[in-house]
Amino acid sequence: MQISMQLSYSGGFKESADTVAELERAGLDLVWVAEAYGFDSARLMGYIAAKTSTVQIASGILPIYTRTPTLLAMTAAGVDALSDGRCHLGLGASGPQVIEGWHGVPYSAPLGRTREIIEICRQVWAREDKLTHDGRFYHLPLPEGQGTGLGKPLKIIAHPVRSRIPIWIASLGPKNVSLTAEIAEGWMPILFDPAKARDVWGDDLDAGAAKRDPELGTLQITAGGMLAVGDDVKGLLDFVRPMVALYVGGMGAKGKNFYNDLFRRYGFEQEAEQIQDLYLDGKKKEAAALIPTEFLEAISLVGPEGYVKERLAAFDEAGVTHLNVIPVAQPGQTQSSLISQLKEWTS
């Protein structure tokens, strides 16, 4: 497994980028740069490219509604050029609250749009001919009767470093996971329990894999959680509770929360209902307290060395290719030493 890490997007980016450069020397393979509704991730990815030399730099994620398909392709190609071929394009639909609330764009047809966007991006990077696309959601150039009528097929001026940049999709629902397994290089699930992942997503992954182009290779999977190694570290799991409660309880409305749906599919139907009710009622601490400890343990790597190694084996057996960790150093440890140790265990 390769080792990856999510970069904080809440502030202090220059300091975080310096940390990435340090962790690169310790063996970090890939860093995920989120966008949400903070700074745009493309500029931050370019900044990391200038500060590093080997770590792979991935958007995690760029929402599909916030840019045209060709701009997504241009952005990824630009970061790939700056980093000498280290860019990964992570895409996702985000959710209605962000897309309609922050961007003012209707949240519609995420699956169809994702498929067409990926087709267009790959055409742009391949640079084999002038770009044309006549899909349900995107038309390049605009057809007769729309716009000025002056649009014409174009080819990207620059020559991309690679004709194929790895594309990852953040997906949870059955149809979206199936689409991911069919057309993407990689899959970005969240709240991933390796012991139950097959039960929840197995049929969806198989359905997509049956249509997968062999040239894409095996589907890459990034998943993981908090990493803490020690004899008395279980209490750190409580720091994960608010994050899980936010997703399960607060990311969306009743009936429109993908993470709540996932929690139910894991078998926590009653807890999912209660957590969402409490969270939406403003009782965030009470909601967090209801997250089962067994679930926090399942999505994390927190415990003595032998236990963490067992968790590594579980993620590996579940098909995880890029272990995504949040390293929490204990006395006598650093984030770098944890990454180095993890790298040794996964080699």
C-alpha positions as CSV (number, residue, x, y, z in Angstrom):
1,M,0.0,0.0,0.0
2,Q,1.0,3.6,-0.6
3,I,0.6,6.1,2.2
4,S,-1.5,9.2,1.7
5,M,-2.7,12.0,3.9
6,Q,-5.4,14.7,3.7
7,L,-4.1,18.2,3.9
8,S,-6.0,20.5,6.3
9,Y,-8.0,23.2,4.4
10,S,-9.1,25.2,7.4
11,G,-6.1,27.5,7.5
12,G,-2.3,27.7,7.9
13,F,-1.7,26.3,4.5
14,K,1.9,27.4,4.1
15,E,2.7,25.6,7.3
16,S,0.8,22.5,6.1
17,A,2.7,22.5,2.9
18,D,6.0,22.6,4.8
19,T,4.7,19.6,6.7
20,V,4.0,17.8,3.4
21,A,7.6,18.5,2.3
22,E,8.9,17.0,5.6
23,L,6.6,14.0,5.4
24,E,7.7,13.4,1.8
25,R,11.2,12.8,3.1
26,A,9.6,10.3,5.6
27,G,8.0,8.4,2.8
28,L,4.6,10.0,2.2
29,D,3.4,8.9,-1.3
30,L,0.4,11.1,-1.9
31,V,-1.3,14.2,-0.5
32,W,-5.0,15.0,-0.9
33,V,-5.9,18.7,-1.2
34,A,-9.5,19.5,-0.5
35,E,-11.5,22.5,-1.7
36,A,-14.9,22.6,0.0
37,Y,-15.7,26.3,0.3
38,G,-12.3,27.5,1.4
39,F,-9.4,28.4,-0.8
40,D,-9.5,26.8,-4.3
41,S,-7.3,23.7,-4.3
42,A,-5.6,24.2,-7.7
43,R,-3.4,27.1,-6.4
44,L,-2.6,25.1,-3.3
45,M,-1.6,22.1,-5.4
46,G,0.7,24.2,-7.4
47,Y,2.3,25.6,-4.2
48,I,2.9,22.1,-3.0
49,A,4.4,21.2,-6.4
50,A,7.0,23.9,-5.9
51,K,7.8,22.8,-2.3
52,T,8.2,19.1,-3.1
53,S,9.8,16.7,-5.6
54,T,8.3,13.2,-5.3
55,V,5.0,13.2,-3.4
56,Q,2.0,12.8,-5.6
57,I,-0.5,15.7,-5.5
58,A,-4.2,15.0,-5.7
59,S,-7.3,17.2,-5.6
60,G,-9.5,15.7,-3.0
61,I,-11.9,16.8,-4.3
62,L,-12.7,19.3,-7.1
63,P,-16.5,19.5,-7.3
64,I,-17.8,18.8,-10.8
65,Y,-20.3,21.6,-10.8
66,T,-17.8,24.4,-10.2
67,R,-15.8,24.3,-13.4
68,T,-16.4,23.5,-17.0
69,P,-15.1,20.1,-18.1
70,T,-12.3,21.6,-20.1
71,L,-11.2,23.9,-17.2
72,L,-11.0,20.8,-15.0
73,A,-8.8,19.2,-17.7
74,M,-6.7,22.3,-18.1
75,T,-6.3,22.6,-14.3
76,A,-5.1,19.0,-13.9
77,A,-2.8,19.3,-16.9
78,G,-1.3,22.5,-15.4
79,V,-0.6,21.0,-12.0
80,D,0.8,17.9,-13.8
81,A,3.2,20.1,-15.7
82,L,4.3,22.0,-12.6
83,S,4.9,18.8,-10.7
84,D,6.6,16.9,-13.5
85,G,3.8,14.3,-13.7
86,R,2.6,14.0,-10.1
87,C,-1.0,15.2,-10.4
88,H,-4.1,13.1,-9.6
89,L,-7.5,14.5,-10.4
90,G,-10.0,13.8,-7.7
91,L,-13.6,14.6,-8.6
92,G,-16.8,14.5,-6.7
93,A,-20.3,15.8,-6.8
94,S,-20.1,17.4,-3.3
95,G,-23.6,18.0,-2.0
96,P,-26.6,20.3,-2.6
97,Q,-25.8,22.5,0.4
98,V,-22.4,23.6,-1.0
99,I,-23.2,23.5,-4.7
100,E,-26.5,25.3,-4.5
101,G,-25.7,27.4,-1.4
102,W,-22.2,28.5,-2.1
103,H,-21.9,28.2,-5.9
104,G,-25.5,28.9,-6.8
105,V,-25.6,26.1,-9.3
106,P,-28.4,23.5,-9.5
107,Y,-27.3,20.1,-8.1
108,S,-28.5,17.9,-10.9
109,A,-27.6,14.6,-12.7
110,P,-24.3,14.0,-10.9
111,L,-23.7,10.6,-12.5
112,G,-24.3,11.7,-16.1
113,R,-22.2,14.8,-15.7
114,T,-19.3,12.9,-14.1
115,R,-19.2,10.4,-17.0
116,E,-19.1,13.2,-19.6
117,I,-16.6,15.2,-17.7
118,I,-14.2,12.3,-17.5
119,E,-14.7,11.6,-21.3
120,I,-13.9,15.2,-22.1
121,C,-10.9,15.5,-19.8
122,R,-9.3,12.4,-21.4
123,Q,-9.9,13.8,-24.8
124,V,-8.2,17.1,-23.9
125,W,-5.1,15.3,-22.4
126,A,-4.8,12.9,-25.3
127,R,-4.6,15.9,-27.7
128,E,-5.3,13.6,-30.7
129,D,-7.8,15.9,-32.4
130,K,-9.7,19.0,-31.9
131,L,-12.2,18.6,-29.1
132,T,-15.8,17.8,-29.9
133,H,-18.4,16.4,-27.6
134,D,-22.1,16.0,-28.1
135,G,-23.5,14.6,-24.9
136,R,-26.6,15.1,-22.8
137,F,-25.1,17.7,-20.5
138,Y,-22.2,19.2,-22.4
139,H,-21.9,20.2,-26.1
140,L,-18.5,21.3,-27.5
141,P,-18.7,23.5,-29.5
142,L,-22.2,24.8,-28.7
143,P,-24.7,23.5,-31.3
144,E,-26.4,25.7,-33.8
145,G,-29.0,27.9,-32.3
146,Q,-27.2,28.4,-29.0
147,G,-24.8,31.3,-28.2
148,T,-23.4,33.4,-31.0
149,G,-22.8,30.5,-33.4
150,L,-19.1,31.4,-33.5
151,G,-17.8,28.5,-31.4
152,K,-15.4,26.1,-33.1
153,P,-13.5,22.9,-32.2
154,L,-10.2,23.6,-30.5
155,K,-7.2,21.6,-29.2
156,I,-5.4,22.4,-26.0
157,I,-2.5,24.7,-26.9
158,A,-0.1,23.3,-24.3
159,H,1.2,19.8,-24.6
160,P,0.2,17.9,-21.4
161,V,3.0,16.1,-19.6
162,R,0.9,12.9,-19.7
163,S,-1.9,11.9,-22.0
164,R,-3.6,10.2,-19.1
165,I,-3.8,11.7,-15.6
166,P,-5.2,9.4,-13.0
167,I,-8.8,10.3,-12.1
168,W,-10.4,9.4,-8.7
169,I,-14.1,9.7,-7.9
170,A,-15.5,10.3,-4.4
171,S,-18.6,8.2,-4.3
172,L,-20.8,6.4,-1.8
173,G,-24.2,5.6,-3.4
174,P,-24.7,2.3,-5.3
175,K,-25.0,3.9,-8.8
176,N,-22.1,6.3,-8.3
177,V,-19.8,3.5,-6.9
178,S,-20.6,1.3,-9.9
179,L,-19.8,4.2,-12.2
180,T,-16.5,4.7,-10.4
181,A,-15.5,1.1,-10.8
182,E,-16.4,1.3,-14.5
183,I,-14.5,4.5,-15.6
184,A,-12.1,5.8,-12.9
185,E,-8.6,4.9,-12.0
186,G,-9.4,5.3,-8.4
187,W,-12.2,5.4,-5.8
188,M,-12.4,7.7,-2.7
189,P,-14.9,6.3,-0.2
190,I,-15.2,7.9,3.3
191,L,-16.1,6.3,6.6
192,F,-14.6,3.1,5.3
193,D,-15.0,0.0,7.4
194,P,-12.8,-2.7,5.7
195,A,-14.7,-5.5,7.4
196,K,-18.1,-4.4,6.1
197,A,-17.1,-2.6,2.8
198,R,-17.7,-5.7,0.7
199,D,-21.1,-6.2,2.1
200,V,-22.0,-2.6,1.5
201,W,-20.4,-1.9,-1.9
202,G,-19.4,-5.4,-3.3
203,D,-22.3,-5.7,-5.8
204,D,-21.9,-2.1,-7.0
205,L,-18.1,-2.5,-7.5
206,D,-18.6,-5.8,-9.3
207,A,-21.3,-4.3,-11.6
208,G,-18.9,-1.5,-12.6
209,A,-15.9,-3.7,-12.9
210,A,-17.8,-5.9,-15.4
211,K,-17.9,-2.9,-17.8
212,R,-14.3,-1.6,-17.0
213,D,-11.8,-1.1,-19.8
214,P,-8.9,-3.4,-19.0
215,E,-6.5,-0.5,-19.9
216,L,-7.6,1.2,-16.7
217,G,-6.0,-1.5,-14.6
218,T,-7.2,-2.5,-11.2
219,L,-9.3,0.0,-9.4
220,Q,-7.2,2.0,-6.8
221,I,-8.8,2.6,-3.5
222,T,-7.9,5.2,-0.9
223,A,-9.3,4.8,2.7
224,G,-8.2,5.0,6.3
225,G,-8.4,7.2,9.3
226,M,-6.6,8.4,12.4
227,L,-3.3,6.7,13.0
228,A,-2.0,6.6,16.6
229,V,0.4,3.9,17.9
230,G,0.8,3.2,21.6
231,D,-0.5,1.3,24.6
232,D,-2.8,4.0,25.9
233,V,-4.2,5.8,22.8
234,K,-7.8,4.5,22.5
235,G,-9.1,7.7,24.1
236,L,-8.0,9.6,21.0
237,L,-10.9,8.0,19.1
238,D,-13.1,10.6,20.9
239,F,-11.5,13.3,18.7
240,V,-13.0,11.5,15.7
241,R,-16.6,11.6,17.0
242,P,-17.4,15.2,16.1
243,M,-16.2,14.6,12.5
244,V,-18.3,11.5,12.1
245,A,-21.3,13.2,13.7
246,L,-20.9,16.1,11.3
247,Y,-21.1,13.8,8.3
248,V,-23.8,11.4,9.6
249,G,-25.9,14.1,11.2
250,G,-25.2,17.4,9.5
251,M,-24.2,16.9,5.9
252,G,-27.5,17.4,4.3
253,A,-31.2,17.4,5.2
254,K,-33.5,14.5,6.1
255,G,-33.5,12.0,3.3
256,K,-30.7,13.9,1.5
257,N,-27.6,12.9,3.5
258,F,-25.4,10.4,1.6
259,Y,-23.3,9.7,4.8
260,N,-26.4,9.0,6.9
261,D,-27.5,6.5,4.2
262,L,-24.1,4.8,4.4
263,F,-24.3,4.6,8.2
264,R,-27.6,2.9,7.8
265,R,-26.2,0.4,5.3
266,Y,-23.5,-0.4,7.9
267,G,-26.3,-1.6,10.2
268,F,-26.7,1.5,12.4
269,E,-30.2,2.4,11.4
270,Q,-31.4,3.5,14.8
271,E,-28.2,5.4,15.6
272,A,-28.3,7.2,12.2
273,E,-31.8,8.4,12.9
274,Q,-31.0,9.7,16.4
275,I,-27.7,11.3,15.5
276,Q,-29.3,13.2,12.6
277,D,-32.2,14.4,14.7
278,L,-29.9,15.6,17.5
279,Y,-27.4,17.2,15.1
280,L,-30.1,19.1,13.1
281,D,-31.6,20.2,16.4
282,G,-28.3,21.8,17.3
283,K,-27.3,19.2,19.9
284,K,-23.9,18.4,18.3
285,K,-22.2,17.0,21.4
286,E,-25.1,14.7,22.1
287,A,-25.1,13.5,18.5
288,A,-21.3,12.8,18.7
289,A,-21.7,10.8,21.9
290,L,-24.0,8.4,20.0
291,I,-21.4,7.4,17.4
292,P,-20.6,3.7,18.4
293,T,-17.0,3.2,19.6
294,E,-16.9,0.0,17.5
295,F,-17.4,2.1,14.4
296,L,-14.7,4.6,15.3
297,E,-12.3,1.7,15.9
298,A,-13.3,0.1,12.5
299,I,-12.4,3.2,10.5
300,S,-9.2,4.0,12.4
301,L,-5.7,2.6,13.1
302,V,-5.4,3.4,16.8
303,G,-3.8,1.1,19.4
304,P,-0.6,-0.8,20.2
305,E,1.8,-1.7,17.4
306,G,0.5,-5.2,17.0
307,Y,-3.1,-4.0,16.7
308,V,-2.3,-1.3,14.2
309,K,-0.5,-4.0,12.1
310,E,-3.8,-6.0,12.2
311,R,-5.7,-3.0,11.0
312,L,-3.2,-2.5,8.2
313,A,-3.8,-6.1,7.1
314,A,-7.6,-5.5,7.2
315,F,-7.4,-2.5,5.0
316,D,-5.1,-4.3,2.6
317,E,-7.4,-7.3,2.4
318,A,-10.3,-5.0,1.6
319,G,-8.4,-3.8,-1.5
320,V,-7.1,-0.5,-0.2
321,T,-4.1,0.6,-2.3
322,H,-3.5,4.1,-0.7
323,L,-3.9,4.1,3.1
324,N,-5.1,7.6,4.0
325,V,-4.1,8.5,7.5
326,I,-4.2,11.3,10.0
327,P,-1.0,10.7,12.1
328,V,-1.3,11.7,15.7
329,A,2.1,11.7,17.4
330,Q,2.5,10.5,21.0
331,P,5.4,11.4,23.3
332,G,8.7,10.4,21.7
333,Q,7.1,10.3,18.2
334,T,6.6,12.8,15.4
335,Q,4.3,12.7,12.4
336,S,7.4,11.9,10.3
337,S,8.4,9.0,12.5
338,L,4.9,7.6,12.3
339,I,4.8,7.8,8.5
340,S,8.3,6.2,8.3
341,Q,7.1,3.4,10.6
342,L,3.9,2.9,8.6
343,K,5.9,2.9,5.4
344,E,8.1,0.1,6.7
345,W,5.1,-1.9,7.8
346,T,3.4,-1.6,4.4
347,S,6.5,-2.3,2.3
